[in-house]
Amino acid sequence: MAINIQTPGLHHIALRCTDLARSRAFYHDTLGFPIALEVPDLFIFVAGGTFIGVRGPAQEAGEKVFSPFNVGIDHMALGCTDEAELHRVAQALADANIENTGVKFDATLGKNYVAFKDPDRIAWEFYMV
């Protein structure tokens, strides 16, 4: 029998980075997300209604660079409700020298998006809903 979990959606996402200060600067100073909590080895920012936690490097050895081809997160997508905002963000990313695709069309879902990477090359999309 199915469990049928009742949920409004994501509560939070947790990321691991190689340089906490660099990641904080990227998500807060460059992208402009507000910081909700900051403690040693962790900060949490808010994107819309989703909390995203970023932790510093782990004590254990592991892969140092994100790859969407490894088991785990492939990418994360933030919703966008305004086509002009999508284009503004794509241009702002380019102006800030942040690697991105520019606005692209996803023929499978019939939506426009821009994909970009954080300093650890974690893949993000800003995607029309």
MMTF fields as JSON, N, C-alpha, C and O atoms, coordinates in Angstrom:
{
  "mmtfVersion": "1.0.0",
  "mmtfProducer": "UNKNOWN",
  "numBonds": 515,
  "numAtoms": 516,
  "numGroups": 129,
  "numChains": 1,
  "numModels": 1,
  "chainsPerModel": [1],
  "groupsPerChain": [129],
  "chainIdList": ["A"],
  "bondAtomList": [4, 2, 8, 6, 12, 10, 16, 14, 20, 18, 24, 22, 28, 26, 32, 30, 36, 34, 40, 38, 44, 42, 48, 46, 52, 50, 56, 54, 60, 58, 64, 62, 68, 66, 72, 70, 76, 74, 80, 78, 84, 82, 88, 86, 92, 90, 96, 94, 100, 98, 104, 102, 108, 106, 112, 110, 116, 114, 120, 118, 124, 122, 128, 126, 132, 130, 136, 134, 140, 138, 144, 142, 148, 146, 152, 150, 156, 154, 160, 158, 164, 162, 168, 166, 172, 170, 176, 174, 180, 178, 184, 182, 188, 186, 192, 190, 196, 194, 200, 198, 204, 202, 208, 206, 212, 210, 216, 214, 220, 218, 224, 222, 228, 226, 232, 230, 236, 234, 240, 238, 244, 242, 248, 246, 252, 250, 256, 254, 260, 258, 264, 262, 268, 266, 272, 270, 276, 274, 280, 278, 284, 282, 288, 286, 292, 290, 296, 294, 300, 298, 304, 302, 308, 306, 312, 310, 316, 314, 320, 318, 324, 322, 328, 326, 332, 330, 336, 334, 340, 338, 344, 342, 348, 346, 352, 350, 356, 354, 360, 358, 364, 362, 368, 366, 372, 370, 376, 374, 380, 378, 384, 382, 388, 386, 392, 390, 396, 394, 400, 398, 404, 402, 408, 406, 412, 410, 416, 414, 420, 418, 424, 422, 428, 426, 432, 430, 436, 434, 440, 438, 444, 442, 448, 446, 452, 450, 456, 454, 460, 458, 464, 462, 468, 466, 472, 470, 476, 474, 480, 478, 484, 482, 488, 486, 492, 490, 496, 494, 500, 498, 504, 502, 508, 506, 512, 510],
  "bondOrderList": [1, 1, 1, 1, 1, 1, 1, 1, 1, 1, 1, 1, 1, 1, 1, 1, 1, 1, 1, 1, 1, 1, 1, 1, 1, 1, 1, 1, 1, 1, 1, 1, 1, 1, 1, 1, 1, 1, 1, 1, 1, 1, 1, 1, 1, 1, 1, 1, 1, 1, 1, 1, 1, 1, 1, 1, 1, 1, 1, 1, 1, 1, 1, 1, 1, 1, 1, 1, 1, 1, 1, 1, 1, 1, 1, 1, 1, 1, 1, 1, 1, 1, 1, 1, 1, 1, 1, 1, 1, 1, 1, 1, 1, 1, 1, 1, 1, 1, 1, 1, 1, 1, 1, 1, 1, 1, 1, 1, 1, 1, 1, 1, 1, 1, 1, 1, 1, 1, 1, 1, 1, 1, 1, 1, 1, 1, 1, 1],
  "groupList": [{"groupName": "MET", "atomNameList": ["N", "CA", "C", "O"], "elementList": ["N", "C", "C", "O"], "formalChargeList": [0, 0, 0, 0], "bondAtomList": [1, 0, 2, 1, 3, 2], "bondOrderList": [1, 1, 2], "singleLetterCode": "M", "chemCompType": "L-PEPTIDE LINKING"}, {"groupName": "ALA", "atomNameList": ["N", "CA", "C", "O"], "elementList": ["N", "C", "C", "O"], "formalChargeList": [0, 0, 0, 0], "bondAtomList": [1, 0, 2, 1, 3, 2], "bondOrderList": [1, 1, 2], "singleLetterCode": "A", "chemCompType": "L-PEPTIDE LINKING"}, {"groupName": "ILE", "atomNameList": ["N", "CA", "C", "O"], "elementList": ["N", "C", "C", "O"], "formalChargeList": [0, 0, 0, 0], "bondAtomList": [1, 0, 2, 1, 3, 2], "bondOrderList": [1, 1, 2], "singleLetterCode": "I", "chemCompType": "L-PEPTIDE LINKING"}, {"groupName": "ASN", "atomNameList": ["N", "CA", "C", "O"], "elementList": ["N", "C", "C", "O"], "formalChargeList": [0, 0, 0, 0], "bondAtomList": [1, 0, 2, 1, 3, 2], "bondOrderList": [1, 1, 2], "singleLetterCode": "N", "chemCompType": "L-PEPTIDE LINKING"}, {"groupName": "GLN", "atomNameList": ["N", "CA", "C", "O"], "elementList": ["N", "C", "C", "O"], "formalChargeList": [0, 0, 0, 0], "bondAtomList": [1, 0, 2, 1, 3, 2], "bondOrderList": [1, 1, 2], "singleLetterCode": "Q", "chemCompType": "L-PEPTIDE LINKING"}, {"groupName": "THR", "atomNameList": ["N", "CA", "C", "O"], "elementList": ["N", "C", "C", "O"], "formalChargeList": [0, 0, 0, 0], "bondAtomList": [1, 0, 2, 1, 3, 2], "bondOrderList": [1, 1, 2], "singleLetterCode": "T", "chemCompType": "L-PEPTIDE LINKING"}, {"groupName": "PRO", "atomNameList": ["N", "CA", "C", "O"], "elementList": ["N", "C", "C", "O"], "formalChargeList": [0, 0, 0, 0], "bondAtomList": [1, 0, 2, 1, 3, 2], "bondOrderList": [1, 1, 2], "singleLetterCode": "P", "chemCompType": "L-PEPTIDE LINKING"}, {"groupName": "GLY", "atomNameList": ["N", "CA", "C", "O"], "elementList": ["N", "C", "C", "O"], "formalChargeList": [0, 0, 0, 0], "bondAtomList": [1, 0, 2, 1, 3, 2], "bondOrderList": [1, 1, 2], "singleLetterCode": "G", "chemCompType": "PEPTIDE LINKING"}, {"groupName": "LEU", "atomNameList": ["N", "CA", "C", "O"], "elementList": ["N", "C", "C", "O"], "formalChargeList": [0, 0, 0, 0], "bondAtomList": [1, 0, 2, 1, 3, 2], "bondOrderList": [1, 1, 2], "singleLetterCode": "L", "chemCompType": "L-PEPTIDE LINKING"}, {"groupName": "HIS", "atomNameList": ["N", "CA", "C", "O"], "elementList": ["N", "C", "C", "O"], "formalChargeList": [0, 0, 0, 0], "bondAtomList": [1, 0, 2, 1, 3, 2], "bondOrderList": [1, 1, 2], "singleLetterCode": "H", "chemCompType": "L-PEPTIDE LINKING"}, {"groupName": "ARG", "atomNameList": ["N", "CA", "C", "O"], "elementList": ["N", "C", "C", "O"], "formalChargeList": [0, 0, 0, 0], "bondAtomList": [1, 0, 2, 1, 3, 2], "bondOrderList": [1, 1, 2], "singleLetterCode": "R", "chemCompType": "L-PEPTIDE LINKING"}, {"groupName": "CYS", "atomNameList": ["N", "CA", "C", "O"], "elementList": ["N", "C", "C", "O"], "formalChargeList": [0, 0, 0, 0], "bondAtomList": [1, 0, 2, 1, 3, 2], "bondOrderList": [1, 1, 2], "singleLetterCode": "C", "chemCompType": "L-PEPTIDE LINKING"}, {"groupName": "ASP", "atomNameList": ["N", "CA", "C", "O"], "elementList": ["N", "C", "C", "O"], "formalChargeList": [0, 0, 0, 0], "bondAtomList": [1, 0, 2, 1, 3, 2], "bondOrderList": [1, 1, 2], "singleLetterCode": "D", "chemCompType": "L-PEPTIDE LINKING"}, {"groupName": "SER", "atomNameList": ["N", "CA", "C", "O"], "elementList": ["N", "C", "C", "O"], "formalChargeList": [0, 0, 0, 0], "bondAtomList": [1, 0, 2, 1, 3, 2], "bondOrderList": [1, 1, 2], "singleLetterCode": "S", "chemCompType": "L-PEPTIDE LINKING"}, {"groupName": "PHE", "atomNameList": ["N", "CA", "C", "O"], "elementList": ["N", "C", "C", "O"], "formalChargeList": [0, 0, 0, 0], "bondAtomList": [1, 0, 2, 1, 3, 2], "bondOrderList": [1, 1, 2], "singleLetterCode": "F", "chemCompType": "L-PEPTIDE LINKING"}, {"groupName": "TYR", "atomNameList": ["N", "CA", "C", "O"], "elementList": ["N", "C", "C", "O"], "formalChargeList": [0, 0, 0, 0], "bondAtomList": [1, 0, 2, 1, 3, 2], "bondOrderList": [1, 1, 2], "singleLetterCode": "Y", "chemCompType": "L-PEPTIDE LINKING"}, {"groupName": "GLU", "atomNameList": ["N", "CA", "C", "O"], "elementList": ["N", "C", "C", "O"], "formalChargeList": [0, 0, 0, 0], "bondAtomList": [1, 0, 2, 1, 3, 2], "bondOrderList": [1, 1, 2], "singleLetterCode": "E", "chemCompType": "L-PEPTIDE LINKING"}, {"groupName": "VAL", "atomNameList": ["N", "CA", "C", "O"], "elementList": ["N", "C", "C", "O"], "formalChargeList": [0, 0, 0, 0], "bondAtomList": [1, 0, 2, 1, 3, 2], "bondOrderList": [1, 1, 2], "singleLetterCode": "V", "chemCompType": "L-PEPTIDE LINKING"}, {"groupName": "LYS", "atomNameList": ["N", "CA", "C", "O"], "elementList": ["N", "C", "C", "O"], "formalChargeList": [0, 0, 0, 0], "bondAtomList": [1, 0, 2, 1, 3, 2], "bondOrderList": [1, 1, 2], "singleLetterCode": "K", "chemCompType": "L-PEPTIDE LINKING"}, {"groupName": "TRP", "atomNameList": ["N", "CA", "C", "O"], "elementList": ["N", "C", "C", "O"], "formalChargeList": [0, 0, 0, 0], "bondAtomList": [1, 0, 2, 1, 3, 2], "bondOrderList": [1, 1, 2], "singleLetterCode": "W", "chemCompType": "L-PEPTIDE LINKING"}],
  "groupTypeList": [0, 1, 2, 3, 2, 4, 5, 6, 7, 8, 9, 9, 2, 1, 8, 10, 11, 5, 12, 8, 1, 10, 13, 10, 1, 14, 15, 9, 12, 5, 8, 7, 14, 6, 2, 1, 8, 16, 17, 6, 12, 8, 14, 2, 14, 17, 1, 7, 7, 5, 14, 2, 7, 17, 10, 7, 6, 1, 4, 16, 1, 7, 16, 18, 17, 14, 13, 6, 14, 3, 17, 7, 2, 12, 9, 0, 1, 8, 7, 11, 5, 12, 16, 1, 16, 8, 9, 10, 17, 1, 4, 1, 8, 1, 12, 1, 3, 2, 16, 3, 5, 7, 17, 18, 14, 12, 1, 5, 8, 7, 18, 3, 15, 17, 1, 14, 18, 12, 6, 12, 10, 2, 1, 19, 16, 14, 15, 0, 17],
  "groupIdList": [1, 2, 3, 4, 5, 6, 7, 8, 9, 10, 11, 12, 13, 14, 15, 16, 17, 18, 19, 20, 21, 22, 23, 24, 25, 26, 27, 28, 29, 30, 31, 32, 33, 34, 35, 36, 37, 38, 39, 40, 41, 42, 43, 44, 45, 46, 47, 48, 49, 50, 51, 52, 53, 54, 55, 56, 57, 58, 59, 60, 61, 62, 63, 64, 65, 66, 67, 68, 69, 70, 71, 72, 73, 74, 75, 76, 77, 78, 79, 80, 81, 82, 83, 84, 85, 86, 87, 88, 89, 90, 91, 92, 93, 94, 95, 96, 97, 98, 99, 100, 101, 102, 103, 104, 105, 106, 107, 108, 109, 110, 111, 112, 113, 114, 115, 116, 117, 118, 119, 120, 121, 122, 123, 124, 125, 126, 127, 128, 129],
  "secStructList": [7, 7, 7, 7, 7, 7, 7, 7, 1, 7, 7, 3, 3, 3, 3, 3, 7, 1, 7, 2, 2, 2, 2, 2, 0, 0, 0, 0, 0, 0, 6, 7, 7, 7, 3, 3, 3, 3, 3, 6, 6, 3, 3, 3, 3, 3, 3, 6, 6, 3, 3, 3, 3, 3, 3, 7, 7, 7, 1, 1, 7, 7, 7, 1, 1, 7, 7, 6, 6, 1, 1, 1, 7, 7, 7, 3, 3, 3, 3, 3, 7, 7, 2, 2, 2, 2, 2, 2, 2, 2, 2, 2, 2, 2, 2, 6, 6, 7, 7, 5, 7, 7, 1, 3, 3, 3, 6, 6, 6, 6, 3, 3, 3, 3, 3, 3, 3, 7, 6, 6, 7, 7, 3, 3, 3, 3, 3, 3, 7],
  "xCoordList": [0.838, 0.0, 0.89, 1.882, 0.548, 1.327, 1.206, 0.151, 2.285, 2.299, 1.513, 0.896, 1.529, 0.804, 1.166, 0.305, 2.439, 2.922, 2.242, 2.203, 1.712, 1.087, 2.095, 2.47, 2.537, 3.562, 3.332, 2.868, 3.65, 3.565, 4.782, 4.793, 5.807, 7.007, 8.274, 8.27, 9.346, 10.645, 10.648, 10.077, 11.289, 11.526, 12.895, 13.027, 13.923, 15.263, 16.111, 15.767, 17.214, 18.223, 19.539, 19.771, 20.394, 21.706, 22.79, 22.764, 23.736, 24.863, 26.154, 26.214, 27.177, 28.511, 29.424, 29.38, 30.248, 31.14, 32.593, 32.868, 33.509, 34.934, 35.45, 36.483, 34.752, 35.2, 33.95, 33.25, 33.677, 32.432, 32.327, 31.263, 33.408, 33.369, 33.1, 32.328, 33.725, 33.515, 32.069, 31.459, 31.512, 30.126, 29.158, 28.172, 29.426, 28.567, 28.572, 27.52, 29.747, 29.848, 29.046, 28.368, 29.12, 28.392, 26.882, 26.187, 26.368, 24.923, 24.325, 23.212, 25.041, 24.494, 24.912, 24.058, 26.207, 26.689, 26.433, 26.056, 26.634, 26.453, 25.014, 24.434, 24.424, 23.046, 22.001, 20.866, 22.361, 21.461, 20.46, 19.483, 20.674, 19.757, 19.999, 21.151, 18.928, 19.11, 19.605, 19.219, 20.465, 20.979, 19.997, 19.683, 19.511, 18.551, 19.255, 18.76, 20.405, 21.133, 22.589, 22.913, 23.456, 24.885, 25.529, 25.463, 26.154, 26.892, 28.192, 28.333, 29.15, 30.392, 30.119, 29.355, 30.74, 30.668, 29.305, 29.052, 28.423, 27.117, 26.493, 26.527, 25.919, 24.992, 23.783, 23.873, 22.651, 21.402, 20.855, 20.677, 20.588, 19.944, 18.556, 18.221, 17.751, 16.366, 16.173, 16.483, 15.655, 15.314, 13.812, 13.342, 13.065, 11.607, 11.205, 11.489, 10.561, 10.174, 11.028, 10.671, 12.151, 12.989, 14.273, 14.971, 14.574, 15.822, 16.9, 16.688, 18.06, 19.168, 20.38, 20.912, 20.801, 21.945, 23.216, 23.23, 24.285, 25.589, 26.59, 26.776, 27.23, 28.227, 29.612, 29.776, 30.61, 31.999, 32.451, 31.664, 33.734, 34.255, 34.113, 34.206, 33.889, 33.778, 35.161, 36.159, 35.207, 36.472, 36.967, 38.173, 36.037, 36.401, 36.747, 36.222, 37.628, 38.003, 36.824, 36.045, 36.705, 35.657, 35.982, 37.005, 35.117, 35.31, 35.273, 34.447, 36.146, 36.24, 35.436, 35.258, 34.95, 34.223, 32.893, 32.835, 31.828, 30.498, 30.463, 31.054, 29.787, 29.524, 28.073, 27.647, 27.301, 25.908, 25.793, 24.692, 26.928, 26.902, 27.109, 26.937, 27.479, 27.616, 26.257, 25.337, 26.131, 24.909, 24.746, 25.711, 23.554, 23.293, 22.543, 21.775, 22.758, 22.06, 22.588, 23.799, 21.701, 22.059, 22.099, 23.083, 21.029, 20.964, 19.763, 18.926, 19.7, 18.539, 17.986, 18.739, 16.682, 16.052, 15.167, 14.335, 15.364, 14.492, 13.445, 13.754, 12.223, 11.147, 11.223, 11.688, 10.765, 10.685, 9.305, 8.852, 8.629, 7.273, 7.189, 6.104, 8.323, 8.316, 9.445, 10.623, 9.069, 10.046, 11.093, 12.271, 10.672, 11.622, 12.642, 13.817, 12.201, 13.118, 14.108, 15.278, 13.659, 14.55, 15.674, 16.845, 15.317, 16.315, 17.217, 18.415, 16.651, 17.456, 18.507, 19.669, 18.086, 19.02, 20.1, 21.272, 19.728, 20.722, 21.776, 22.97, 21.341, 22.284, 23.133, 24.334, 22.513, 23.252, 24.307, 25.409, 23.987, 24.977, 26.153, 27.31, 25.857, 26.916, 27.748, 28.975, 27.094, 27.808, 28.722, 29.755, 28.34, 29.14, 30.167, 30.826, 30.297, 31.239, 30.97, 31.9, 29.692, 29.299, 28.918, 28.048, 29.578, 29.323, 27.83, 27.243, 27.216, 25.791, 25.472, 26.294, 24.277, 23.865, 23.216, 23.019, 22.877, 21.969, 20.586, 20.44, 19.587, 18.228, 18.141, 18.463, 17.702, 17.537, 16.104, 15.395, 15.684, 14.353, 14.47, 15.214, 13.755, 13.694, 12.521, 11.364, 12.826, 11.78, 10.95, 9.785, 11.521, 10.788, 9.64, 8.52, 9.927, 8.884, 8.268, 7.299, 8.826, 8.272, 8.449, 7.575, 9.576, 9.816, 11.207, 12.123, 11.35, 12.646, 13.323, 12.657, 14.652, 15.436, 16.829, 17.228, 17.548, 18.983, 19.656, 19.209, 20.719, 21.472, 22.787, 23.394, 23.225, 24.503, 25.11, 24.47, 26.362, 27.072, 27.603, 27.983, 27.621, 28.198, 29.714, 30.223, 30.447, 31.906, 32.403, 33.525, 31.604, 31.988, 31.423, 31.489, 30.871, 30.304, 29.014, 28.647, 28.33, 27.003, 26.064, 26.023, 25.32, 24.475, 23.121, 22.436, 22.758, 21.477, 20.777, 21.418, 19.454, 18.659, 17.686, 17.208, 17.406, 16.336, 15.329, 15.59, 14.176, 13.316, 11.899, 11.313, 11.35, 9.976, 9.006, 9.128, 8.033, 7.036, 5.772, 4.816],
  "yCoordList": [-1.173, 0.0, 1.246, 1.302, 2.216, 3.458, 4.278, 4.306, 4.937, 5.773, 7.069, 7.584, 7.598, 8.824, 10.0, 10.572, 10.346, 11.467, 12.758, 13.058, 13.515, 14.802, 15.895, 16.044, 16.657, 17.683, 18.863, 18.684, 20.077, 21.228, 21.365, 22.235, 20.538, 20.607, 20.607, 20.183, 21.08, 21.076, 21.959, 23.05, 21.486, 22.299, 22.941, 24.152, 22.141, 22.684, 21.756, 20.597, 22.298, 21.557, 21.822, 22.934, 20.828, 21.013, 20.754, 19.749, 21.677, 21.561, 21.497, 21.995, 20.897, 20.878, 21.642, 21.426, 22.534, 23.334, 23.13, 22.55, 23.609, 23.509, 24.743, 24.676, 25.873, 27.131, 27.887, 28.481, 27.86, 28.422, 29.923, 30.402, 30.674, 32.124, 32.45, 33.361, 31.716, 31.942, 31.634, 32.375, 30.541, 30.19, 31.213, 31.566, 31.692, 32.721, 33.971, 34.557, 34.377, 35.558, 35.355, 36.274, 34.165, 33.89, 33.953, 34.675, 33.207, 33.122, 34.4, 34.78, 35.062, 36.272, 37.542, 38.311, 37.765, 39.02, 39.114, 40.176, 38.016, 38.055, 37.808, 38.608, 36.702, 36.379, 37.12, 37.28, 37.572, 38.403, 37.675, 38.28, 36.387, 35.666, 36.07, 36.175, 36.3, 36.68, 35.497, 34.35, 35.806, 34.801, 34.69, 35.688, 33.468, 33.234, 32.808, 33.072, 32.151, 31.648, 31.482, 31.07, 31.808, 31.615, 31.17, 31.868, 29.995, 29.439, 28.875, 28.75, 28.53, 27.964, 26.774, 25.873, 26.782, 25.718, 25.563, 24.538, 26.563, 26.47, 27.85, 28.651, 28.123, 29.249, 28.745, 27.818, 29.372, 29.011, 30.262, 31.292, 30.163, 31.273, 30.851, 29.666, 31.834, 31.574, 31.96, 33.079, 31.016, 31.252, 31.032, 29.895, 32.12, 32.003, 31.496, 32.152, 30.362, 29.778, 28.583, 27.852, 28.369, 27.206, 27.614, 28.527, 26.934, 27.147, 26.269, 25.079, 26.871, 26.131, 26.298, 27.396, 25.183, 25.183, 24.873, 24.013, 25.574, 25.334, 25.09, 25.937, 23.931, 23.561, 23.61, 23.455, 23.831, 23.812, 22.396, 21.452, 22.252, 20.936, 19.917, 20.248, 18.684, 17.585, 17.175, 17.395, 16.58, 16.081, 14.867, 14.653, 14.078, 12.88, 13.247, 14.218, 12.471, 12.697, 12.356, 11.45, 13.078, 12.818, 13.571, 14.25, 13.452, 14.193, 15.682, 16.133, 16.45, 17.877, 18.733, 19.928, 18.147, 18.917, 18.235, 17.021, 19.027, 18.513, 17.996, 18.599, 16.906, 16.401, 15.94, 15.145, 16.424, 15.99, 14.533, 13.983, 13.903, 12.523, 11.526, 10.324, 12.009, 11.139, 10.927, 11.719, 9.863, 9.626, 10.769, 11.157, 11.305, 12.438, 13.499, 13.19, 14.737, 15.848, 16.022, 16.1, 16.083, 16.392, 17.907, 18.465, 18.553, 20.019, 20.418, 19.589, 21.703, 22.245, 23.379, 24.088, 23.554, 24.601, 25.467, 24.966, 26.771, 27.737, 28.163, 28.338, 28.33, 28.743, 30.219, 31.029, 30.552, 31.943, 32.145, 31.325, 33.236, 33.473, 34.61, 34.91, 35.254, 36.436, 36.315, 36.273, 36.261, 36.117, 37.241, 36.993, 38.462, 39.581, 39.356, 39.683, 38.8, 38.493, 37.414, 37.475, 36.436, 35.395, 36.007, 35.675, 36.891, 37.543, 38.477, 38.566, 39.174, 40.057, 39.262, 39.663, 38.122, 37.291, 36.716, 36.69, 36.261, 35.733, 36.792, 36.492, 38.022, 39.093, 39.449, 39.69, 39.484, 39.793, 38.729, 39.059, 37.456, 36.394, 36.602, 36.486, 36.91, 37.165, 38.368, 38.332, 39.433, 40.639, 40.371, 41.023, 39.409, 39.05, 37.959, 37.428, 37.631, 36.598, 35.231, 34.485, 34.914, 33.611, 32.737, 33.091, 31.602, 30.679, 30.35, 29.93, 30.544, 30.247, 30.001, 30.255, 29.505, 29.141, 30.287, 30.19, 31.382, 32.343, 31.702, 30.547, 32.42, 31.871, 30.82, 31.079, 29.638, 28.514, 28.012, 28.283, 27.282, 26.685, 25.181, 24.516, 24.642, 23.201, 22.652, 22.825, 21.989, 21.481, 20.387, 20.203, 19.664, 18.592, 19.14, 18.633, 20.193, 20.768, 22.039, 22.563, 22.536, 23.728, 24.991, 25.857, 25.1, 26.242, 26.825, 26.114, 28.118, 28.776, 28.686, 28.585, 28.722, 28.657, 29.22, 29.405, 29.486, 29.766, 28.858, 28.766, 28.19, 27.313, 27.993, 28.666, 27.808, 28.388, 27.495, 26.559, 27.789, 26.979, 27.859, 29.01, 27.291, 28.014, 27.793, 27.106, 28.349, 28.202, 26.76, 26.482, 25.833, 24.419, 23.649, 22.42, 24.375, 23.838, 23.049, 22.186, 23.352, 22.782, 23.443, 24.668, 22.625, 23.109, 23.604, 22.922, 24.804, 25.436, 25.83, 26.048, 25.916, 26.488, 27.503, 27.348, 28.528, 29.483, 29.221, 29.527, 28.654, 27.972, 28.529, 28.675, 28.84, 29.333, 28.271, 27.092, 28.714, 27.769, 27.83, 27.106],
  "zCoordList": [0.0, 0.0, 0.0, 0.728, -0.791, -0.882, 0.399, 1.032, 0.769, 1.965, 1.738, 2.67, 0.512, 0.165, 1.07, 1.738, 1.079, 1.889, 1.442, 0.249, 2.387, 2.12, 2.459, 3.622, 1.467, 1.687, 0.768, -0.358, 1.228, 0.347, -0.554, -1.424, -0.378, -1.218, -0.383, 0.772, -0.968, -0.3, 0.94, 0.938, 1.985, 3.181, 3.08, 3.259, 2.794, 2.63, 1.767, 1.537, 1.303, 0.554, 1.268, 1.741, 1.353, 1.97, 0.928, 0.218, 0.853, -0.064, 0.735, 1.859, 0.171, 0.762, -0.193, -1.404, 0.352, -0.495, -0.074, 0.976, -0.895, -0.576, 0.144, 0.81, 0.025, 0.649, 1.094, 0.274, 2.396, 2.923, 2.66, 2.266, 2.87, 2.652, 1.186, 0.886, 0.274, -1.165, -1.54, -2.311, -0.997, -1.299, -0.72, -1.367, 0.493, 1.092, 0.225, -0.031, -0.223, -1.091, -2.377, -2.835, -2.955, -4.202, -3.988, -4.703, -3.015, -2.827, -2.242, -2.607, -1.348, -0.718, -1.456, -1.895, -1.593, -2.167, -3.671, -4.168, -4.398, -5.855, -6.267, -7.002, -5.8, -6.209, -5.386, -5.835, -4.193, -3.398, -2.523, -2.083, -2.257, -1.387, 0.071, 0.492, 0.851, 2.254, 3.09, 2.864, 4.056, 4.98, 6.145, 6.794, 6.411, 7.491, 8.776, 9.871, 8.649, 9.812, 9.427, 8.313, 10.365, 10.129, 11.437, 12.448, 11.396, 12.529, 11.969, 10.752, 12.839, 12.305, 11.386, 11.732, 10.232, 9.229, 8.551, 7.919, 8.67, 8.017, 7.884, 8.819, 6.708, 6.584, 5.827, 5.024, 6.097, 5.424, 4.773, 5.424, 3.472, 2.779, 2.345, 2.35, 1.97, 1.585, 0.125, -0.282, -0.658, -2.063, -2.181, -2.163, -2.303, -2.283, -0.918, 0.084, -0.845, 0.428, 0.821, 1.745, 0.136, 0.403, 1.103, 0.663, 2.191, 2.9, 2.271, 2.038, 1.999, 1.408, 2.314, 2.475, 2.899, 3.795, 3.038, 2.156, 3.381, 2.771, 3.893, 4.767, 3.86, 4.853, 4.233, 3.023, 5.091, 4.644, 4.334, 4.407, 3.984, 3.611, 4.736, 5.918, 4.338, 5.308, 5.784, 5.098, 6.964, 7.498, 6.724, 6.596, 6.212, 5.456, 4.028, 3.481, 3.428, 2.033, 1.135, 1.431, 0.055, -0.926, -2.2, -2.286, -3.18, -4.417, -4.128, -3.335, -4.752, -4.481, -5.456, -5.22, -6.54, -7.54, -7.831, -8.026, -7.859, -8.179, -9.612, -10.508, -9.822, -11.163, -11.227, -10.389, -12.207, -12.311, -12.768, -12.81, -13.111, -13.578, -12.443, -12.644, -11.241, -10.079, -9.441, -9.647, -8.671, -7.921, -6.927, -6.269, -6.811, -5.931, -6.698, -7.61, -6.337, -6.999, -8.417, -8.625, -9.376, -10.756, -10.924, -11.408, -10.52, -10.507, -9.665, -9.311, -9.355, -8.651, -9.49, -10.157, -9.462, -10.248, -9.359, -8.603, -9.469, -8.815, -9.825, -11.004, -9.382, -10.274, -10.607, -9.805, -11.789, -12.248, -12.856, -13.655, -12.484, -12.978, -13.987, -14.484, -14.301, -15.164, -16.189, -15.832, -17.457, -18.54, -18.522, -18.782, -18.221, -18.156, -17.044, -17.207, -15.917, -14.814, -15.22, -14.842, -15.98, -16.471, -17.308, -17.123, -18.216, -19.07, -18.259, -18.529, -17.268, -16.426, -15.656, -15.58, -15.083, -14.315, -15.229, -14.852, -16.412, -17.351, -17.675, -17.703, -17.916, -18.215, -16.996, -17.124, -15.815, -14.589, -14.299, -13.86, -14.539, -14.369, -15.314, -14.909, -16.575, -17.556, -17.144, -17.233, -16.696, -16.268, -15.075, -14.921, -14.231, -13.056, -13.388, -12.494, -14.676, -15.137, -14.507, -14.202, -14.319, -13.799, -14.991, -15.787, -15.095, -16.194, -16.254, -15.257, -17.433, -17.587, -19.051, -19.931, -19.299, -20.658, -21.413, -22.624, -20.719, -21.313, -21.328, -20.928, -21.775, -21.803, -22.903, -24.063, -22.514, -23.441, -23.361, -22.392, -24.379, -24.422, -24.214, -24.935, -23.251, -22.999, -23.8, -23.419, -24.911, -25.792, -25.127, -25.482, -24.178, -23.508, -22.679, -22.743, -21.888, -21.025, -21.6, -21.05, -22.704, -23.338, -22.509, -22.5, -21.812, -20.917, -21.172, -21.586, -20.922, -20.975, -19.616, -18.586, -19.62, -18.389, -18.651, -19.801, -17.598, -17.673, -16.666, -15.523, -17.067, -16.178, -15.826, -16.66, -14.573, -14.13, -13.074, -12.596, -12.706, -11.724, -10.601, -10.817, -9.392, -8.26, -8.255, -9.14, -7.292, -7.305, -7.215, -7.638, -6.676, -6.645, -7.83, -7.871, -8.789, -10.021, -9.774, -10.571, -8.664, -8.44, -9.441, -9.558, -10.151, -11.247, -10.738, -9.975, -11.181, -10.85, -12.144, -13.172, -12.075, -13.159, -12.573, -11.449, -13.337, -13.038, -14.149, -15.313, -13.793, -14.742, -14.704, -13.632, -15.879, -15.948, -15.449, -15.78, -14.641, -14.127, -14.956, -14.678]
}
